[in-house]
Amino acid sequence: VFTRGSTGIPKMTQIRHRNLIECIQSLCYIDLLNNKDTIIQMAQCSYDVHVQEILGTLMIGATLIMLHPQGNLDIDYILRIVYEKQITYLQSVPAYLNNIDEFVLKYNKSKIFTLRNLDIGGKDFIACVEIFNIYIL
């Protein structure tokens, strides 16, 4: 899989099974994820977070919602899916979440009230929400 890391340049990395299992267990331990969650699959399949979204969700017995191809590029579609499927967990990069925030304000869309956790991987997210940064634990 690929990860961007701090450089922003995609680079290949290997994920060991044990590391994935321990990562998912730690996310469950801090209640970032649980088996009652409905999780939306946002990441492209070549990136590391895709493994957490797909395998992690299935490992804990949560509900996984798959988007149609290129669905993550259509913010109106994303917001509709979040509302209709009652998504409780979403993971994304700050720039994308800022785009969602701007779209909601510009088009007077419904706020995302169903989310229990918003997992942000990166830096510089600007919004009026409580933020839980798992990278500083």
PyMOL commands that place a pseudoatom at each C-alpha (Angstrom):
pseudoatom trace, name=CA, resn=VAL, resi=1, chain=A, elem=C, hetatm=0, pos=[0.000, 0.000, 0.000]
pseudoatom trace, name=CA, resn=PHE, resi=2, chain=A, elem=C, hetatm=0, pos=[1.007, 3.609, -0.216]
pseudoatom trace, name=CA, resn=THR, resi=3, chain=A, elem=C, hetatm=0, pos=[1.208, 6.292, 2.436]
pseudoatom trace, name=CA, resn=ARG, resi=4, chain=A, elem=C, hetatm=0, pos=[1.940, 9.982, 2.047]
pseudoatom trace, name=CA, resn=GLY, resi=5, chain=A, elem=C, hetatm=0, pos=[3.510, 10.521, 5.442]
pseudoatom trace, name=CA, resn=SER, resi=6, chain=A, elem=C, hetatm=0, pos=[4.796, 13.959, 6.316]
pseudoatom trace, name=CA, resn=THR, resi=7, chain=A, elem=C, hetatm=0, pos=[6.279, 14.627, 2.871]
pseudoatom trace, name=CA, resn=GLY, resi=8, chain=A, elem=C, hetatm=0, pos=[2.997, 14.531, 0.956]
pseudoatom trace, name=CA, resn=ILE, resi=9, chain=A, elem=C, hetatm=0, pos=[4.673, 12.300, -1.640]
pseudoatom trace, name=CA, resn=PRO, resi=10, chain=A, elem=C, hetatm=0, pos=[3.178, 8.787, -1.933]
pseudoatom trace, name=CA, resn=LYS, resi=11, chain=A, elem=C, hetatm=0, pos=[5.587, 6.050, -0.937]
pseudoatom trace, name=CA, resn=MET, resi=12, chain=A, elem=C, hetatm=0, pos=[5.167, 2.297, -0.729]
pseudoatom trace, name=CA, resn=THR, resi=13, chain=A, elem=C, hetatm=0, pos=[5.015, 0.603, 2.662]
pseudoatom trace, name=CA, resn=GLN, resi=14, chain=A, elem=C, hetatm=0, pos=[4.375, -2.895, 3.936]
pseudoatom trace, name=CA, resn=ILE, resi=15, chain=A, elem=C, hetatm=0, pos=[1.763, -3.534, 6.618]
pseudoatom trace, name=CA, resn=ARG, resi=16, chain=A, elem=C, hetatm=0, pos=[2.216, -6.573, 8.852]
pseudoatom trace, name=CA, resn=HIS, resi=17, chain=A, elem=C, hetatm=0, pos=[-0.874, -8.462, 10.031]
pseudoatom trace, name=CA, resn=ARG, resi=18, chain=A, elem=C, hetatm=0, pos=[0.113, -8.091, 13.681]
pseudoatom trace, name=CA, resn=ASN, resi=19, chain=A, elem=C, hetatm=0, pos=[0.468, -4.322, 13.337]
pseudoatom trace, name=CA, resn=LEU, resi=20, chain=A, elem=C, hetatm=0, pos=[-2.956, -4.003, 11.725]
pseudoatom trace, name=CA, resn=ILE, resi=21, chain=A, elem=C, hetatm=0, pos=[-4.588, -6.114, 14.431]
pseudoatom trace, name=CA, resn=GLU, resi=22, chain=A, elem=C, hetatm=0, pos=[-2.928, -4.131, 17.223]
pseudoatom trace, name=CA, resn=CYS, resi=23, chain=A, elem=C, hetatm=0, pos=[-3.846, -0.833, 15.560]
pseudoatom trace, name=CA, resn=ILE, resi=24, chain=A, elem=C, hetatm=0, pos=[-7.527, -1.804, 15.308]
pseudoatom trace, name=CA, resn=GLN, resi=25, chain=A, elem=C, hetatm=0, pos=[-7.528, -3.123, 18.883]
pseudoatom trace, name=CA, resn=SER, resi=26, chain=A, elem=C, hetatm=0, pos=[-6.095, 0.163, 20.160]
pseudoatom trace, name=CA, resn=LEU, resi=27, chain=A, elem=C, hetatm=0, pos=[-8.716, 2.174, 18.230]
pseudoatom trace, name=CA, resn=CYS, resi=28, chain=A, elem=C, hetatm=0, pos=[-11.421, 0.020, 19.835]
pseudoatom trace, name=CA, resn=TYR, resi=29, chain=A, elem=C, hetatm=0, pos=[-9.813, 0.368, 23.264]
pseudoatom trace, name=CA, resn=ILE, resi=30, chain=A, elem=C, hetatm=0, pos=[-10.089, 4.178, 23.117]
pseudoatom trace, name=CA, resn=ASP, resi=31, chain=A, elem=C, hetatm=0, pos=[-13.618, 3.798, 21.629]
pseudoatom trace, name=CA, resn=LEU, resi=32, chain=A, elem=C, hetatm=0, pos=[-12.760, 5.480, 18.354]
pseudoatom trace, name=CA, resn=LEU, resi=33, chain=A, elem=C, hetatm=0, pos=[-14.313, 2.432, 16.659]
pseudoatom trace, name=CA, resn=ASN, resi=34, chain=A, elem=C, hetatm=0, pos=[-16.784, -0.144, 17.910]
pseudoatom trace, name=CA, resn=ASN, resi=35, chain=A, elem=C, hetatm=0, pos=[-19.034, -2.863, 16.522]
pseudoatom trace, name=CA, resn=LYS, resi=36, chain=A, elem=C, hetatm=0, pos=[-22.082, -0.568, 16.577]
pseudoatom trace, name=CA, resn=ASP, resi=37, chain=A, elem=C, hetatm=0, pos=[-20.469, 1.931, 14.182]
pseudoatom trace, name=CA, resn=THR, resi=38, chain=A, elem=C, hetatm=0, pos=[-21.401, 2.459, 10.550]
pseudoatom trace, name=CA, resn=ILE, resi=39, chain=A, elem=C, hetatm=0, pos=[-18.204, 3.318, 8.718]
pseudoatom trace, name=CA, resn=ILE, resi=40, chain=A, elem=C, hetatm=0, pos=[-17.907, 4.862, 5.277]
pseudoatom trace, name=CA, resn=GLN, resi=41, chain=A, elem=C, hetatm=0, pos=[-15.058, 3.710, 3.031]
pseudoatom trace, name=CA, resn=MET, resi=42, chain=A, elem=C, hetatm=0, pos=[-13.445, 6.919, 1.739]
pseudoatom trace, name=CA, resn=ALA, resi=43, chain=A, elem=C, hetatm=0, pos=[-9.822, 6.109, 0.869]
pseudoatom trace, name=CA, resn=GLN, resi=44, chain=A, elem=C, hetatm=0, pos=[-8.579, 4.817, -2.464]
pseudoatom trace, name=CA, resn=CYS, resi=45, chain=A, elem=C, hetatm=0, pos=[-7.620, 1.160, -2.268]
pseudoatom trace, name=CA, resn=SER, resi=46, chain=A, elem=C, hetatm=0, pos=[-3.927, 1.884, -2.780]
pseudoatom trace, name=CA, resn=TYR, resi=47, chain=A, elem=C, hetatm=0, pos=[-3.561, 3.921, 0.439]
pseudoatom trace, name=CA, resn=ASP, resi=48, chain=A, elem=C, hetatm=0, pos=[-2.888, 2.630, 3.944]
pseudoatom trace, name=CA, resn=VAL, resi=49, chain=A, elem=C, hetatm=0, pos=[-6.066, 3.942, 5.574]
pseudoatom trace, name=CA, resn=HIS, resi=50, chain=A, elem=C, hetatm=0, pos=[-8.081, 1.816, 3.136]
pseudoatom trace, name=CA, resn=VAL, resi=51, chain=A, elem=C, hetatm=0, pos=[-6.868, -1.257, 5.026]
pseudoatom trace, name=CA, resn=GLN, resi=52, chain=A, elem=C, hetatm=0, pos=[-8.208, 0.171, 8.304]
pseudoatom trace, name=CA, resn=GLU, resi=53, chain=A, elem=C, hetatm=0, pos=[-11.509, 1.181, 6.728]
pseudoatom trace, name=CA, resn=ILE, resi=54, chain=A, elem=C, hetatm=0, pos=[-12.194, -2.197, 5.104]
pseudoatom trace, name=CA, resn=LEU, resi=55, chain=A, elem=C, hetatm=0, pos=[-10.438, -4.869, 7.177]
pseudoatom trace, name=CA, resn=GLY, resi=56, chain=A, elem=C, hetatm=0, pos=[-10.666, -2.986, 10.469]
pseudoatom trace, name=CA, resn=THR, resi=57, chain=A, elem=C, hetatm=0, pos=[-14.413, -2.520, 10.078]
pseudoatom trace, name=CA, resn=LEU, resi=58, chain=A, elem=C, hetatm=0, pos=[-14.934, -6.170, 9.231]
pseudoatom trace, name=CA, resn=MET, resi=59, chain=A, elem=C, hetatm=0, pos=[-12.616, -7.332, 12.049]
pseudoatom trace, name=CA, resn=ILE, resi=60, chain=A, elem=C, hetatm=0, pos=[-14.717, -5.615, 14.711]
pseudoatom trace, name=CA, resn=GLY, resi=61, chain=A, elem=C, hetatm=0, pos=[-18.094, -6.488, 13.214]
pseudoatom trace, name=CA, resn=ALA, resi=62, chain=A, elem=C, hetatm=0, pos=[-19.132, -2.928, 12.370]
pseudoatom trace, name=CA, resn=THR, resi=63, chain=A, elem=C, hetatm=0, pos=[-21.157, -1.950, 9.297]
pseudoatom trace, name=CA, resn=LEU, resi=64, chain=A, elem=C, hetatm=0, pos=[-19.206, -0.909, 6.212]
pseudoatom trace, name=CA, resn=ILE, resi=65, chain=A, elem=C, hetatm=0, pos=[-20.668, 1.390, 3.562]
pseudoatom trace, name=CA, resn=MET, resi=66, chain=A, elem=C, hetatm=0, pos=[-18.876, 1.288, 0.211]
pseudoatom trace, name=CA, resn=LEU, resi=67, chain=A, elem=C, hetatm=0, pos=[-19.109, 4.267, -2.126]
pseudoatom trace, name=CA, resn=HIS, resi=68, chain=A, elem=C, hetatm=0, pos=[-19.619, 3.979, -5.863]
pseudoatom trace, name=CA, resn=PRO, resi=69, chain=A, elem=C, hetatm=0, pos=[-16.394, 4.394, -7.907]
pseudoatom trace, name=CA, resn=GLN, resi=70, chain=A, elem=C, hetatm=0, pos=[-15.059, 7.959, -7.556]
pseudoatom trace, name=CA, resn=GLY, resi=71, chain=A, elem=C, hetatm=0, pos=[-17.856, 8.642, -5.054]
pseudoatom trace, name=CA, resn=ASN, resi=72, chain=A, elem=C, hetatm=0, pos=[-15.427, 10.323, -2.680]
pseudoatom trace, name=CA, resn=LEU, resi=73, chain=A, elem=C, hetatm=0, pos=[-15.063, 13.121, -5.256]
pseudoatom trace, name=CA, resn=ASP, resi=74, chain=A, elem=C, hetatm=0, pos=[-18.751, 14.120, -5.028]
pseudoatom trace, name=CA, resn=ILE, resi=75, chain=A, elem=C, hetatm=0, pos=[-19.350, 15.965, -1.761]
pseudoatom trace, name=CA, resn=ASP, resi=76, chain=A, elem=C, hetatm=0, pos=[-23.131, 16.143, -2.261]
pseudoatom trace, name=CA, resn=TYR, resi=77, chain=A, elem=C, hetatm=0, pos=[-23.178, 12.344, -2.706]
pseudoatom trace, name=CA, resn=ILE, resi=78, chain=A, elem=C, hetatm=0, pos=[-21.005, 11.866, 0.404]
pseudoatom trace, name=CA, resn=LEU, resi=79, chain=A, elem=C, hetatm=0, pos=[-23.313, 14.024, 2.535]
pseudoatom trace, name=CA, resn=ARG, resi=80, chain=A, elem=C, hetatm=0, pos=[-26.370, 12.159, 1.253]
pseudoatom trace, name=CA, resn=ILE, resi=81, chain=A, elem=C, hetatm=0, pos=[-24.781, 8.791, 2.074]
pseudoatom trace, name=CA, resn=VAL, resi=82, chain=A, elem=C, hetatm=0, pos=[-23.715, 9.994, 5.547]
pseudoatom trace, name=CA, resn=TYR, resi=83, chain=A, elem=C, hetatm=0, pos=[-27.292, 11.068, 6.267]
pseudoatom trace, name=CA, resn=GLU, resi=84, chain=A, elem=C, hetatm=0, pos=[-29.131, 8.141, 4.636]
pseudoatom trace, name=CA, resn=LYS, resi=85, chain=A, elem=C, hetatm=0, pos=[-26.869, 5.428, 6.045]
pseudoatom trace, name=CA, resn=GLN, resi=86, chain=A, elem=C, hetatm=0, pos=[-26.448, 7.160, 9.430]
pseudoatom trace, name=CA, resn=ILE, resi=87, chain=A, elem=C, hetatm=0, pos=[-22.636, 7.076, 9.243]
pseudoatom trace, name=CA, resn=THR, resi=88, chain=A, elem=C, hetatm=0, pos=[-21.093, 7.246, 12.727]
pseudoatom trace, name=CA, resn=TYR, resi=89, chain=A, elem=C, hetatm=0, pos=[-17.388, 7.171, 11.825]
pseudoatom trace, name=CA, resn=LEU, resi=90, chain=A, elem=C, hetatm=0, pos=[-15.540, 8.942, 9.036]
pseudoatom trace, name=CA, resn=GLN, resi=91, chain=A, elem=C, hetatm=0, pos=[-11.826, 9.168, 8.446]
pseudoatom trace, name=CA, resn=SER, resi=92, chain=A, elem=C, hetatm=0, pos=[-10.332, 11.702, 6.079]
pseudoatom trace, name=CA, resn=VAL, resi=93, chain=A, elem=C, hetatm=0, pos=[-7.606, 14.239, 5.485]
pseudoatom trace, name=CA, resn=PRO, resi=94, chain=A, elem=C, hetatm=0, pos=[-8.106, 17.827, 6.701]
pseudoatom trace, name=CA, resn=ALA, resi=95, chain=A, elem=C, hetatm=0, pos=[-8.237, 19.374, 3.217]
pseudoatom trace, name=CA, resn=TYR, resi=96, chain=A, elem=C, hetatm=0, pos=[-11.180, 17.149, 2.240]
pseudoatom trace, name=CA, resn=LEU, resi=97, chain=A, elem=C, hetatm=0, pos=[-13.012, 17.876, 5.483]
pseudoatom trace, name=CA, resn=ASN, resi=98, chain=A, elem=C, hetatm=0, pos=[-12.467, 21.595, 4.941]
pseudoatom trace, name=CA, resn=ASN, resi=99, chain=A, elem=C, hetatm=0, pos=[-14.054, 21.171, 1.490]
pseudoatom trace, name=CA, resn=ILE, resi=100, chain=A, elem=C, hetatm=0, pos=[-17.042, 19.413, 3.073]
pseudoatom trace, name=CA, resn=ASP, resi=101, chain=A, elem=C, hetatm=0, pos=[-17.329, 22.214, 5.645]
pseudoatom trace, name=CA, resn=GLU, resi=102, chain=A, elem=C, hetatm=0, pos=[-17.254, 24.895, 2.914]
pseudoatom trace, name=CA, resn=PHE, resi=103, chain=A, elem=C, hetatm=0, pos=[-19.813, 22.970, 0.823]
pseudoatom trace, name=CA, resn=VAL, resi=104, chain=A, elem=C, hetatm=0, pos=[-22.192, 22.652, 3.789]
pseudoatom trace, name=CA, resn=LEU, resi=105, chain=A, elem=C, hetatm=0, pos=[-21.964, 26.391, 4.481]
pseudoatom trace, name=CA, resn=LYS, resi=106, chain=A, elem=C, hetatm=0, pos=[-22.208, 27.479, 0.830]
pseudoatom trace, name=CA, resn=TYR, resi=107, chain=A, elem=C, hetatm=0, pos=[-25.191, 25.315, -0.087]
pseudoatom trace, name=CA, resn=ASN, resi=108, chain=A, elem=C, hetatm=0, pos=[-26.887, 25.390, 3.329]
pseudoatom trace, name=CA, resn=LYS, resi=109, chain=A, elem=C, hetatm=0, pos=[-26.710, 21.608, 3.588]
pseudoatom trace, name=CA, resn=SER, resi=110, chain=A, elem=C, hetatm=0, pos=[-27.599, 19.676, 6.703]
pseudoatom trace, name=CA, resn=LYS, resi=111, chain=A, elem=C, hetatm=0, pos=[-24.878, 19.310, 9.257]
pseudoatom trace, name=CA, resn=ILE, resi=112, chain=A, elem=C, hetatm=0, pos=[-23.428, 15.846, 9.834]
pseudoatom trace, name=CA, resn=PHE, resi=113, chain=A, elem=C, hetatm=0, pos=[-25.158, 15.005, 13.118]
pseudoatom trace, name=CA, resn=THR, resi=114, chain=A, elem=C, hetatm=0, pos=[-24.880, 11.231, 12.810]
pseudoatom trace, name=CA, resn=LEU, resi=115, chain=A, elem=C, hetatm=0, pos=[-21.097, 11.169, 13.239]
pseudoatom trace, name=CA, resn=ARG, resi=116, chain=A, elem=C, hetatm=0, pos=[-19.896, 9.810, 16.547]
pseudoatom trace, name=CA, resn=ASN, resi=117, chain=A, elem=C, hetatm=0, pos=[-16.225, 10.135, 15.590]
pseudoatom trace, name=CA, resn=LEU, resi=118, chain=A, elem=C, hetatm=0, pos=[-14.385, 12.074, 12.945]
pseudoatom trace, name=CA, resn=ASP, resi=119, chain=A, elem=C, hetatm=0, pos=[-10.854, 10.708, 12.500]
pseudoatom trace, name=CA, resn=ILE, resi=120, chain=A, elem=C, hetatm=0, pos=[-8.540, 13.253, 10.896]
pseudoatom trace, name=CA, resn=GLY, resi=121, chain=A, elem=C, hetatm=0, pos=[-5.245, 12.076, 9.424]
pseudoatom trace, name=CA, resn=GLY, resi=122, chain=A, elem=C, hetatm=0, pos=[-3.063, 15.085, 8.776]
pseudoatom trace, name=CA, resn=LYS, resi=123, chain=A, elem=C, hetatm=0, pos=[-2.830, 18.689, 9.851]
pseudoatom trace, name=CA, resn=ASP, resi=124, chain=A, elem=C, hetatm=0, pos=[-4.565, 22.064, 9.603]
pseudoatom trace, name=CA, resn=PHE, resi=125, chain=A, elem=C, hetatm=0, pos=[-8.257, 21.239, 9.903]
pseudoatom trace, name=CA, resn=ILE, resi=126, chain=A, elem=C, hetatm=0, pos=[-10.348, 24.379, 10.384]
pseudoatom trace, name=CA, resn=ALA, resi=127, chain=A, elem=C, hetatm=0, pos=[-13.876, 23.874, 11.705]
pseudoatom trace, name=CA, resn=CYS, resi=128, chain=A, elem=C, hetatm=0, pos=[-16.036, 24.388, 14.752]
pseudoatom trace, name=CA, resn=VAL, resi=129, chain=A, elem=C, hetatm=0, pos=[-15.874, 20.831, 16.105]
pseudoatom trace, name=CA, resn=GLU, resi=130, chain=A, elem=C, hetatm=0, pos=[-14.204, 18.973, 18.923]
pseudoatom trace, name=CA, resn=ILE, resi=131, chain=A, elem=C, hetatm=0, pos=[-11.078, 17.297, 17.565]
pseudoatom trace, name=CA, resn=PHE, resi=132, chain=A, elem=C, hetatm=0, pos=[-9.520, 14.053, 18.778]
pseudoatom trace, name=CA, resn=ASN, resi=133, chain=A, elem=C, hetatm=0, pos=[-6.039, 13.608, 17.307]
pseudoatom trace, name=CA, resn=ILE, resi=134, chain=A, elem=C, hetatm=0, pos=[-4.981, 9.946, 17.528]
pseudoatom trace, name=CA, resn=TYR, resi=135, chain=A, elem=C, hetatm=0, pos=[-1.446, 10.802, 16.395]
pseudoatom trace, name=CA, resn=ILE, resi=136, chain=A, elem=C, hetatm=0, pos=[-0.536, 12.491, 19.693]
pseudoatom trace, name=CA, resn=LEU, resi=137, chain=A, elem=C, hetatm=0, pos=[-1.500, 9.630, 22.009]
for i in range(1, 137): cmd.bond("trace and resi %d" % i, "trace and resi %d" % (i + 1))
show_as sticks, trace
zoom trace
